[in-house]
């Protein structure tokens, strides 16, 4: 595709490189409203194509993209067929055309900028989470599509005992964690929990995100959305500020640093229901991570507080299914008195066995859930083992199941 701004970009001296070149291109684009419109229209066309192809992610720009547009569909990322070839400068111009001046300033300082983007597509509104970043001195971007509407909590396969604990009407306080690697559907699960409460409880929900992804329209709840860098300075600041805003549920998009983790524990201890996410692979690892983020001399105090406030940990993965799509596999920990005692006494390694034996409380391990999916012919044996946290345990469960049916 030929852009009208390409000729002007060619006049930039070759010796201006890296973030300085990005700044120069951004200045050219910002100075001409037509360039901004042209860049935005091009982005919108790519995102519409992405929606048509049911892709979850779109990437372009930077050295790694090799001038191509890359899509992720059902977990596979590959270059789009017959797509435009974008040179480095054109990619930079297109990306900066949709960034606010504030986001461009942030990009110049940190060489990374998270932002949200919305697209009107016919009668619907689609939202995207995006990240612009440097790749070997050139600007690149990732767009992730946000589900146009939240999933019903029942459709995600949570036991009724756990759904009750997620409901403000049943449990007024407690820390609920959704964990997993990037792209494991944490935001989708979090939005389903928020939506359930929004539809069934008369309350106040405050969501602190970076960026704000799904927009929850106030239903029975009044729902406030506060974006880090736009409406509040940080997750920690937004969380503390929310205490003066009369919330019932506080959603912290991510507990990514010790300050935010400690703040989340403190406000939960003050009697609020708090939802958040962690980049961890299992329920037990999540507990270890929270405690390890604190100084050694503070860890026992944190164990005691965590045992008091932690309610549910959901750890999840998206696993390739036999029909070529992906299916949610999860591990669920519900904090019982025995689990709380194990946390306080630093016997966290015992918790996995408690999950294994905790069916009556709605608990199960990732390996038990993968076995369920395998037994129901939803996933293959190979993927059950590949995605398990404990592969020996997974193989033992499969062997036991096969012996039982034979």
C-alpha positions as CSV (number, residue, x, y, z in Angstrom):
1,X,0.0,0.0,0.0
2,X,1.3,3.5,-0.9
3,X,0.9,6.1,1.8
4,X,0.9,9.8,1.0
5,X,3.3,10.5,3.9
6,X,5.9,8.1,2.5
7,X,7.7,10.7,0.3
8,X,8.1,13.0,3.3
9,X,9.6,10.2,5.4
10,X,12.2,9.6,2.7
11,X,13.6,13.1,3.4
12,X,14.6,12.1,7.0
13,X,18.4,11.8,7.0
14,X,19.7,8.2,7.2
15,X,21.9,9.0,10.3
16,X,18.8,9.7,12.5
17,X,18.1,6.2,13.9
18,X,16.4,4.4,16.8
19,X,14.1,6.3,19.1
20,X,15.2,9.6,17.6
21,X,13.9,8.5,14.2
22,X,10.6,7.4,15.8
23,X,10.4,10.9,17.4
24,X,11.0,12.6,14.0
25,X,8.4,10.5,12.2
26,X,5.9,11.1,15.1
27,X,6.4,14.8,14.7
28,X,5.7,14.7,11.0
29,X,2.6,12.7,11.5
30,X,1.3,14.8,14.3
31,X,1.8,18.0,12.3
32,X,-0.6,16.9,9.6
33,X,-4.1,15.8,10.5
34,X,-4.5,14.1,7.1
35,X,-1.6,11.8,7.9
36,X,-3.2,10.9,11.2
37,X,-6.5,10.1,9.4
38,X,-4.7,8.1,6.8
39,X,-2.8,6.0,9.3
40,X,-5.9,5.4,11.5
41,X,-7.9,4.3,8.4
42,X,-5.2,1.8,7.6
43,X,-5.1,0.5,11.1
44,X,-8.9,0.1,11.1
45,X,-8.8,-1.8,7.9
46,X,-6.3,-4.3,9.4
47,X,-8.3,-4.7,12.5
48,X,-11.5,-5.4,10.5
49,X,-9.6,-8.0,8.6
50,X,-8.4,-9.5,11.9
51,X,-12.0,-9.7,13.1
52,X,-13.1,-11.4,9.9
53,X,-10.4,-14.0,10.3
54,X,-11.3,-14.5,14.0
55,X,-7.7,-13.7,15.0
56,X,-6.8,-12.9,18.6
57,X,-3.7,-10.9,17.8
58,X,-2.2,-8.8,15.1
59,X,1.6,-7.8,14.9
60,X,3.6,-5.7,12.6
61,X,6.6,-3.4,12.5
62,X,10.1,-3.9,13.8
63,X,12.8,-6.1,12.6
64,X,11.1,-9.4,13.7
65,X,8.0,-8.8,11.5
66,X,10.1,-8.7,8.4
67,X,7.7,-6.2,6.8
68,X,4.8,-8.7,7.1
69,X,1.5,-8.6,9.0
70,X,1.3,-11.5,11.5
71,X,-1.9,-13.0,13.0
72,X,-2.6,-15.4,15.8
73,X,-5.5,-17.7,15.2
74,X,-6.4,-20.5,17.6
75,X,-3.0,-20.2,19.2
76,X,-0.9,-20.3,16.0
77,X,0.9,-17.1,14.9
78,X,1.9,-16.8,11.2
79,X,2.3,-14.2,8.5
80,X,-1.0,-13.2,6.8
81,X,-1.3,-14.3,3.1
82,X,-1.2,-11.7,0.4
83,X,-0.7,-8.9,3.0
84,X,0.9,-5.6,2.5
85,X,4.7,-5.3,3.0
86,X,5.4,-2.4,5.3
87,X,8.8,-0.7,5.5
88,X,10.1,0.3,8.9
89,X,9.3,4.0,8.5
90,X,5.7,3.4,7.2
91,X,5.1,1.0,10.1
92,X,6.3,3.7,12.5
93,X,4.1,6.3,10.9
94,X,1.0,4.2,11.0
95,X,1.6,3.2,14.7
96,X,2.3,6.8,15.8
97,X,-0.8,8.1,13.9
98,X,-3.1,6.5,16.6
99,X,-1.0,7.4,19.6
100,X,-1.9,10.4,21.7
101,X,0.8,13.0,22.4
102,X,0.9,11.7,26.0
103,X,1.5,8.1,24.8
104,X,4.2,9.3,22.3
105,X,5.9,11.1,25.2
106,X,5.8,7.9,27.2
107,X,7.2,6.0,24.3
108,X,10.1,8.4,24.0
109,X,10.9,7.9,27.7
110,X,10.4,4.1,28.3
111,X,10.5,2.9,24.6
112,X,7.2,1.2,25.3
113,X,3.5,2.3,25.4
114,X,0.5,0.3,26.4
115,X,-2.8,1.7,25.2
116,X,-6.4,0.7,24.4
117,X,-8.0,1.2,21.0
118,X,-11.6,1.0,19.9
119,X,-13.1,0.3,16.4
120,X,-16.6,0.9,15.2
121,X,-17.4,-2.1,13.0
122,X,-20.9,-1.7,11.6
123,X,-23.3,-1.7,14.5
124,X,-20.8,-3.1,17.0
125,X,-17.9,-1.6,18.9
126,X,-14.7,-3.6,19.2
127,X,-12.0,-3.0,21.7
128,X,-8.3,-3.9,21.5
129,X,-5.4,-3.9,24.0
130,X,-2.3,-2.7,22.3
131,X,1.4,-2.4,23.0
132,X,3.9,-0.3,21.0
133,X,7.5,-1.1,21.6
134,X,11.0,-1.0,20.1
135,X,12.5,-4.0,18.3
136,X,16.2,-3.4,17.4
137,X,15.8,0.3,17.0
138,X,12.5,0.1,15.1
139,X,8.9,0.5,16.3
140,X,6.6,-2.5,16.5
141,X,3.1,-3.1,17.8
142,X,0.8,-5.9,19.0
143,X,-3.0,-5.6,19.0
144,X,-5.0,-8.1,21.0
145,X,-8.7,-8.3,20.5
146,X,-11.0,-8.1,23.5
147,X,-14.0,-10.3,23.5
148,X,-17.0,-8.2,22.3
149,X,-19.0,-9.4,25.3
150,X,-18.2,-11.3,28.5
151,X,-18.6,-15.0,28.8
152,X,-21.3,-16.3,31.2
153,X,-19.4,-17.5,34.3
154,X,-21.3,-20.9,34.0
155,X,-19.9,-21.5,30.5
156,X,-16.3,-21.5,31.9
157,X,-16.8,-24.7,33.8
158,X,-16.4,-23.5,37.4
159,X,-18.0,-25.7,40.1
160,X,-21.0,-24.1,41.9
161,X,-19.0,-24.0,45.2
162,X,-16.5,-21.7,43.5
163,X,-19.1,-19.6,41.7
164,X,-20.7,-18.8,45.0
165,X,-17.3,-17.6,46.4
166,X,-16.9,-15.3,43.4
167,X,-20.3,-13.8,44.0
168,X,-20.4,-10.6,46.3
169,X,-23.8,-11.7,47.6
170,X,-22.3,-14.9,49.0
171,X,-18.9,-13.6,50.1
172,X,-18.4,-9.9,50.8
173,X,-14.6,-9.9,51.1
174,X,-11.6,-11.9,50.1
175,X,-8.8,-11.9,47.5
176,X,-9.6,-13.8,44.2
177,X,-6.7,-14.4,41.9
178,X,-6.8,-15.5,38.2
179,X,-3.3,-16.6,37.2
180,X,-1.6,-17.9,34.1
181,X,0.9,-16.9,31.4
182,X,0.2,-14.2,28.8
183,X,-2.5,-15.2,26.5
184,X,-4.1,-17.8,28.8
185,X,-7.5,-16.0,29.0
186,X,-7.0,-14.3,32.4
187,X,-8.8,-11.2,31.3
188,X,-11.7,-13.2,29.9
189,X,-12.2,-15.0,33.2
190,X,-11.9,-11.8,35.1
191,X,-14.5,-10.0,32.9
192,X,-16.9,-13.0,33.4
193,X,-16.6,-12.6,37.2
194,X,-17.2,-8.9,37.0
195,X,-20.1,-9.3,34.6
196,X,-21.7,-11.9,36.9
197,X,-21.6,-9.4,39.9
198,X,-22.7,-6.5,37.7
199,X,-25.8,-8.4,36.7
200,X,-26.8,-9.8,40.0
201,X,-25.7,-7.4,42.8
202,X,-26.4,-3.8,43.8
203,X,-23.0,-2.5,44.5
204,X,-20.0,-0.5,43.3
205,X,-17.2,-2.0,41.2
206,X,-13.9,-0.1,40.5
207,X,-11.7,-1.5,37.8
208,X,-8.0,-0.4,37.6
209,X,-6.4,-1.4,34.3
210,X,-3.4,-0.8,32.1
211,X,-5.0,-0.3,29.7
212,X,-8.7,-0.8,30.3
213,X,-9.8,-3.6,28.1
214,X,-13.5,-4.6,28.2
215,X,-15.8,-1.7,29.1
216,X,-18.5,-2.9,31.5
217,X,-21.7,-0.8,31.3
218,X,-23.2,-0.2,34.7
219,X,-26.1,-2.6,35.2
220,X,-27.2,-3.4,38.8
221,X,-23.7,-2.2,39.8
222,X,-22.1,1.2,39.2
223,X,-18.9,0.3,37.4
224,X,-15.9,2.7,37.4
225,X,-13.0,2.3,34.9
226,X,-9.7,3.9,35.8
227,X,-6.8,3.5,33.4
228,X,-3.2,3.7,34.7
229,X,-1.5,6.7,33.2
230,X,-4.8,8.3,32.2
231,X,-7.0,8.3,35.3
232,X,-4.5,7.3,37.9
233,X,-0.7,7.2,38.2
234,X,-0.2,3.5,39.0
235,X,-2.0,0.3,40.1
236,X,-0.9,1.1,43.7
237,X,-2.2,4.7,43.6
238,X,-5.4,3.7,41.9
239,X,-6.0,1.0,44.5
240,X,-5.4,3.3,47.5
241,X,-7.5,6.1,45.9
242,X,-10.4,3.6,45.4
243,X,-10.8,3.2,49.2
244,X,-12.2,6.8,49.3
245,X,-14.7,6.1,46.5
246,X,-17.0,3.7,48.4
247,X,-16.3,0.4,46.4
248,X,-17.5,-3.0,47.2
249,X,-15.3,-4.8,44.6
250,X,-11.9,-3.6,43.5
251,X,-10.4,-5.1,40.4
252,X,-6.6,-4.6,40.1
253,X,-5.7,-5.5,36.5
254,X,-2.3,-7.0,37.5
255,X,-0.3,-7.5,40.7
256,X,3.0,-6.9,38.9
257,X,5.2,-5.4,41.7
258,X,5.7,-5.8,45.5
259,X,4.0,-2.5,46.3
260,X,0.8,-3.4,44.4
261,X,0.8,-6.9,46.0
262,X,1.1,-5.5,49.5
263,X,-1.5,-2.9,48.8
264,X,-3.9,-5.5,47.6
265,X,-3.4,-7.6,50.7
266,X,-4.0,-4.5,52.9
267,X,-7.2,-3.4,51.3
268,X,-8.6,-6.9,51.2
269,X,-7.8,-7.1,54.9
270,X,-9.9,-3.9,55.4
271,X,-13.0,-5.8,54.3
272,X,-13.2,-5.5,50.5
273,X,-13.6,-8.0,47.8
274,X,-10.5,-7.8,45.5
275,X,-10.0,-9.4,42.1
276,X,-6.6,-9.5,40.4
277,X,-4.2,-11.5,38.2
278,X,-0.7,-12.9,38.5
279,X,1.7,-14.3,35.8
280,X,2.1,-17.6,37.5
281,X,1.6,-21.2,36.3
282,X,-0.2,-22.8,39.3
283,X,-2.1,-22.0,42.5
284,X,0.8,-23.1,44.7
285,X,3.3,-21.0,42.6
286,X,1.0,-18.0,43.1
287,X,1.2,-18.3,46.9
288,X,5.0,-18.7,46.7
289,X,5.3,-15.7,44.4
290,X,3.3,-13.4,46.7
291,X,5.3,-14.3,49.8
292,X,8.7,-14.2,47.9
293,X,8.0,-10.6,46.7
294,X,8.3,-9.4,50.4
295,X,11.5,-8.9,52.4
296,X,12.5,-12.0,54.4
297,X,11.8,-10.3,57.7
298,X,8.2,-9.5,56.6
299,X,7.3,-12.9,55.1
300,X,5.7,-14.5,58.2
301,X,3.5,-11.5,58.7
302,X,2.5,-11.7,55.0
303,X,1.8,-15.5,55.4
304,X,-0.6,-14.7,58.2
305,X,-2.3,-11.9,56.3
306,X,-2.5,-14.0,53.1
307,X,-4.1,-16.9,55.0
308,X,-6.7,-14.5,56.3
309,X,-7.7,-12.8,53.0
310,X,-7.0,-15.3,50.2
311,X,-10.3,-16.9,49.0
312,X,-9.8,-18.5,45.6
313,X,-7.0,-19.0,43.1
314,X,-7.8,-19.9,39.5
315,X,-4.8,-21.0,37.4
316,X,-5.5,-21.6,33.8
317,X,-4.2,-22.5,30.3
318,X,-5.6,-22.6,26.8
319,X,-4.9,-26.0,25.4
320,X,-5.2,-27.0,21.7
321,X,-8.3,-29.2,21.2
322,X,-9.0,-32.0,18.8
323,X,-11.2,-29.9,16.7
324,X,-8.4,-27.4,15.9
325,X,-9.5,-24.8,18.4
326,X,-8.5,-24.2,22.0
327,X,-10.2,-25.2,25.3
328,X,-9.8,-23.8,28.8
329,X,-8.0,-26.0,31.3
330,X,-7.7,-24.8,34.9
331,X,-6.6,-25.5,38.4
332,X,-8.8,-24.2,41.3
333,X,-7.8,-23.7,44.9
334,X,-10.4,-22.7,47.5
335,X,-8.9,-21.6,50.8
336,X,-10.2,-23.9,53.5
337,X,-9.0,-23.8,57.1
338,X,-6.5,-26.5,56.3
339,X,-5.1,-24.5,53.3
340,X,-4.9,-21.4,55.5
341,X,-3.0,-23.3,58.2
342,X,-0.5,-24.6,55.6
343,X,0.1,-21.0,54.4
344,X,0.7,-19.7,58.0
345,X,3.0,-22.7,58.9
346,X,5.0,-22.4,55.6
347,X,3.9,-25.9,54.5
348,X,2.8,-24.6,51.1
349,X,4.1,-27.8,49.4
350,X,1.2,-29.7,51.1
351,X,-1.4,-27.6,49.3
352,X,-1.2,-29.5,46.0
353,X,-2.4,-32.6,47.7
354,X,-5.2,-30.7,49.4
355,X,-6.3,-29.5,46.0
356,X,-6.2,-33.1,44.7
357,X,-8.5,-34.2,47.5
358,X,-10.6,-31.1,47.6
359,X,-13.4,-32.0,45.2
360,X,-16.2,-31.3,47.8
361,X,-14.9,-27.7,48.0
362,X,-14.8,-27.3,44.2
363,X,-11.1,-27.9,43.9
364,X,-9.1,-29.8,41.4
365,X,-5.5,-29.7,40.0
366,X,-4.6,-28.8,36.4
367,X,-3.7,-32.4,35.8
368,X,-7.1,-33.6,37.0
369,X,-8.8,-31.1,34.6
370,X,-6.5,-32.1,31.7
371,X,-7.5,-35.8,32.4
372,X,-11.2,-34.8,32.3
373,X,-10.6,-33.2,28.9
374,X,-8.6,-36.2,27.6
375,X,-11.2,-38.7,28.9
376,X,-13.9,-36.7,27.1
377,X,-11.9,-36.8,23.9
378,X,-11.6,-33.0,23.8
379,X,-7.8,-33.0,23.8
380,X,-5.1,-35.4,22.8
381,X,-2.9,-37.4,25.2
382,X,0.1,-35.5,23.8
383,X,-1.4,-32.1,24.7
384,X,-2.6,-33.3,28.1
385,X,1.0,-34.2,29.0
386,X,2.6,-31.2,27.2
387,X,0.4,-28.6,29.1
388,X,0.6,-30.3,32.5
389,X,2.6,-28.7,35.2
390,X,3.6,-32.1,36.6
391,X,4.1,-34.4,33.6
392,X,4.9,-37.5,35.7
393,X,1.7,-37.0,37.6
394,X,-0.2,-36.5,34.3
395,X,1.1,-39.7,32.9
396,X,0.2,-41.6,36.1
397,X,-3.3,-40.3,35.9
398,X,-3.7,-41.3,32.3
399,X,-2.3,-44.7,33.0
400,X,-4.7,-45.2,35.9
401,X,-7.7,-44.0,33.7
402,X,-6.7,-46.4,30.9
403,X,-6.4,-49.3,33.2
404,X,-9.8,-48.5,34.7
405,X,-11.6,-48.4,31.4
406,X,-9.9,-51.5,30.2
